């Protein structure tokens, strides 16, 4: 299917990982400002829910914002596992942005009262040293679908339950800040992607994301990497996930510099496609 060129005027709905006050919510605002998008915004409870809603409605009117990678914890597995499923509907990454992640401990009790801390699994991992240094081994860590969901769940009648999330989100839900800047690492950033049924135009500073699967044979992946290298295409990321179809079969994900319309990229794809079982260009878009 021929991909339409990005047309912001067609966008009527934007879906994002909620609830309101999530880092995806704030990333959504960055995309809206950058592209002057005028649309209705709706939050959904999970990354999979955002992608499912986009696939179900299958319309150029809809875009979605989800996290894909954190500088400390790496790739967001739920996002990666869903990307190869976008092929049938022609949904692609059309833009990316990064957000500084600054976690706070919030709650209605005092720090010494906290016996339970809720947050997204990545946020808990990003504050692991802080948690281990400030709380006993008996502390219970509860995983939630997002940091904002954790904060929203807090109540005054359970002062022993705290949450990890953003300062702005806590203010949004009128939850007191117990302690700010609790990240284990100061340089904590998360990359967010904007998904839609478009192909972003060339800018001269682009990134392309592809996904593919190969036969379960020795050297299958190395042949693909050798082709990219032969065309002097610089990879910036590679990962794999089980295909969930056959034991030992994997789906690969690669990011590299360049746009799908670049001549050398098209030549590389022509060489790669005969060697793979499945191939999909997840998107070409301006690199941040």
C-alpha positions in Angstrom: 0.0 0.0 0.0 1.4 3.4 -0.9 1.9 5.6 2.1 0.4 9.1 2.3 2.8 11.9 3.1 2.3 13.4 6.5 -0.6 15.9 6.5 -1.2 17.4 10.0 -4.5 19.0 8.9 -6.1 15.5 8.7 -5.5 14.6 12.3 -8.7 14.8 14.4 -7.8 12.6 17.4 -4.7 11.9 19.4 -4.4 8.9 21.7 -1.8 8.7 24.5 -0.8 6.6 27.5 -2.7 8.0 30.4 -4.1 9.0 32.7 -3.7 12.7 32.4 -0.5 13.9 33.9 1.6 11.0 32.6 4.9 11.6 30.9 3.2 10.6 27.6 0.6 13.4 28.3 3.4 15.9 28.5 5.2 14.4 25.4 1.8 14.7 23.6 1.9 18.4 24.3 5.4 18.7 22.8 4.1 17.1 19.5 1.1 19.3 19.4 3.2 22.4 19.8 5.9 21.3 17.3 3.4 20.4 14.6 0.6 22.8 15.4 -1.9 19.9 15.8 -5.5 20.8 16.5 -7.4 17.7 17.7 -9.2 15.9 20.4 -6.9 14.2 22.9 -7.9 10.9 24.7 -5.9 9.0 27.2 -5.9 5.2 27.4 -4.8 2.9 30.1 -1.9 1.0 28.4 0.5 1.1 25.4 -1.3 -1.9 23.9 -4.6 -0.1 24.3 -3.4 2.9 22.3 -2.1 0.7 19.5 -5.2 -1.5 19.5 -7.5 1.6 19.2 -5.4 2.9 16.3 -5.6 -0.5 14.5 -9.4 -0.9 15.2 -10.3 2.6 13.8 -7.7 2.3 11.1 -8.0 5.9 10.0 -5.7 8.8 8.9 -7.6 11.0 11.4 -5.9 9.3 14.4 -2.4 9.5 15.8 -1.0 8.0 19.0 1.8 8.9 21.5 3.6 6.2 23.4 7.1 5.8 25.1 9.6 3.6 23.3 13.0 4.0 25.0 14.5 5.2 28.3 18.2 6.2 28.6 18.6 4.2 31.8 16.4 1.2 31.4 16.5 0.8 27.7 13.7 -0.2 25.3 10.0 -0.3 26.5 9.2 -3.9 25.7 5.4 -3.4 25.5 6.0 -0.9 22.7 8.6 -3.0 20.9 6.3 -6.1 21.0 3.5 -4.2 19.3 5.4 -2.4 16.5 5.6 -5.4 14.1 1.8 -5.8 14.3 1.3 -2.4 12.7 2.1 -3.6 9.1 -1.4 -4.6 8.1 -2.9 -1.1 8.8 0.2 0.8 7.5 0.7 2.6 10.8 4.2 4.1 11.1 6.4 6.2 13.4 6.1 9.7 12.0 8.0 11.7 14.7 9.9 11.4 17.9 10.7 13.6 20.9 12.5 13.2 24.2 11.5 14.2 27.7 13.6 14.7 30.8 12.4 12.4 33.5 12.6 13.7 37.0 10.9 11.5 39.5 9.5 12.5 42.9 8.2 10.5 45.9 4.6 11.6 46.5 1.9 10.6 48.9 -0.4 11.7 51.8 1.8 10.4 54.5 5.3 11.2 55.7 8.4 9.4 54.3 8.8 7.3 57.5 5.2 6.1 57.1 5.6 4.6 53.6 5.2 0.8 53.5 4.0 0.6 49.8 5.3 2.4 46.7 3.5 2.3 43.4 4.7 3.2 40.0 5.4 2.0 36.5 8.0 -0.8 36.4 10.5 1.4 34.6 10.1 4.2 37.2 10.6 1.8 40.0 13.8 0.5 38.3 15.0 4.0 37.7 14.8 4.7 41.4 16.0 1.4 42.7 19.0 2.7 44.6 16.9 5.4 46.2 14.3 2.9 47.3 16.9 0.4 48.7 18.7 3.2 50.6 15.7 4.8 52.1 13.3 2.0 52.9 13.4 -1.4 54.6 13.4 -4.7 52.7 9.8 -5.2 53.9 8.7 -2.3 51.5 6.1 -3.5 48.9 6.6 -2.3 45.3 3.4 -2.3 43.3 3.6 -2.0 39.5 1.1 0.2 37.7 0.4 0.9 34.0 1.9 4.4 34.3 3.4 6.7 36.8 0.3 8.9 36.6 -2.0 5.9 37.3 0.1 5.3 40.5 -0.3 8.9 41.7 -4.0 9.0 40.8 -4.6 5.9 42.9 -3.4 7.4 46.1 -5.8 8.4 48.8 -5.7 10.2 52.2 -7.1 7.2 54.0 -4.0 5.2 53.1 -1.1 7.4 54.1 1.3 4.4 54.1 1.0 4.1 50.3 3.3 6.4 48.2 4.0 6.7 44.5 6.8 7.6 42.2 6.1 10.0 39.4 6.4 13.6 38.2 6.1 16.8 40.2 3.6 18.2 37.7 1.4 15.1 37.9 1.3 15.2 41.7 0.2 18.9 41.5 -2.4 18.0 39.0 -4.0 15.5 41.4 -3.3 17.6 44.5 -1.0 14.9 46.0 1.7 16.3 48.3 5.4 16.0 47.3 7.4 14.0 49.9 10.8 14.3 48.2 11.9 15.5 44.7 14.8 14.4 42.4 14.9 10.8 43.5 16.2 9.4 40.2 19.3 7.2 40.6 20.8 8.9 37.5 20.5 12.6 36.7 20.6 12.2 32.9 17.3 10.3 32.7 15.4 10.8 29.4 12.6 8.9 27.7 12.0 8.9 23.9 8.4 9.1 22.8 7.1 8.3 19.3 4.1 9.7 17.4 2.3 7.0 15.4 0.0 7.6 12.4 -1.0 6.4 8.9 1.5 8.6 7.2 5.1 8.7 6.0 7.1 11.7 7.2 9.0 13.6 4.5 12.7 13.7 4.1 14.5 16.4 6.2 18.1 15.5 5.6 18.5 14.4 9.3 16.3 11.4 9.4 16.1 8.0 11.1 14.4 4.9 9.8 13.1 2.0 11.9 12.5 -1.4 10.4 11.4 -4.8 11.7 11.9 -8.2 10.1 12.1 -11.9 10.7 14.5 -14.4 9.2 14.7 -18.1 8.8 16.0 -19.8 12.0 19.4 -20.5 10.4 23.0 -19.6 11.3 24.2 -16.4 9.8 20.7 -15.2 8.8 21.0 -11.9 10.8 24.6 -11.3 9.9 23.7 -11.3 6.2 21.3 -8.4 6.8 23.8 -6.5 8.8 26.4 -7.0 6.1 24.1 -5.5 3.5 23.5 -2.4 5.6 27.2 -2.1 6.1 28.0 -2.5 2.4 25.8 0.6 1.7 27.4 2.5 4.5 24.2 2.8 6.5 24.9 3.5 10.1 22.8 1.6 12.7 21.9 3.3 15.9 19.9 0.5 17.6 19.2 -3.2 17.2 17.1 -5.6 19.3 15.1 -8.8 19.0 12.0 -10.3 20.5 10.5 -13.8 20.3 8.1 -14.1 17.3 5.6 -15.9 19.5 5.0 -18.2 16.6 7.8 -20.7 16.7 10.4 -21.6 19.4 13.7 -20.1 18.4 12.2 -17.7 15.9 12.8 -14.0 16.5 11.6 -10.6 15.2 14.4 -8.1 14.8 14.2 -4.3 15.1 16.8 -1.9 13.7 17.1 1.9 13.7 19.5 3.5 11.3 20.4 6.9 9.9 18.7 7.8 6.7 15.2 8.0 5.1 13.4 5.3 3.2 13.4 7.5 0.1 17.2 7.7 0.1 18.6 5.9 -2.9 21.1 3.8 -0.9 18.4 2.8 1.6 16.1 1.6 -1.2 19.0 -0.4 -2.8 19.7 -2.0 0.6 16.1 -2.9 1.1 16.0 -4.5 -2.4 18.9 -6.8 -1.3 17.4 -7.5 2.1 13.8 -8.5 1.2 14.6 -11.8 -0.6 16.4 -12.9 2.6 13.6 -12.4 5.1 10.2 -13.9 6.0 8.7 -10.6 7.1 9.8 -7.1 6.5 8.2 -3.8 7.5 9.4 -0.2 7.5 8.0 1.1 10.8 8.8 4.6 9.8 11.2 7.3 8.5 11.2 10.5 10.5 13.2 13.4 11.7 15.8 12.3 14.3 15.9 14.3 17.6 
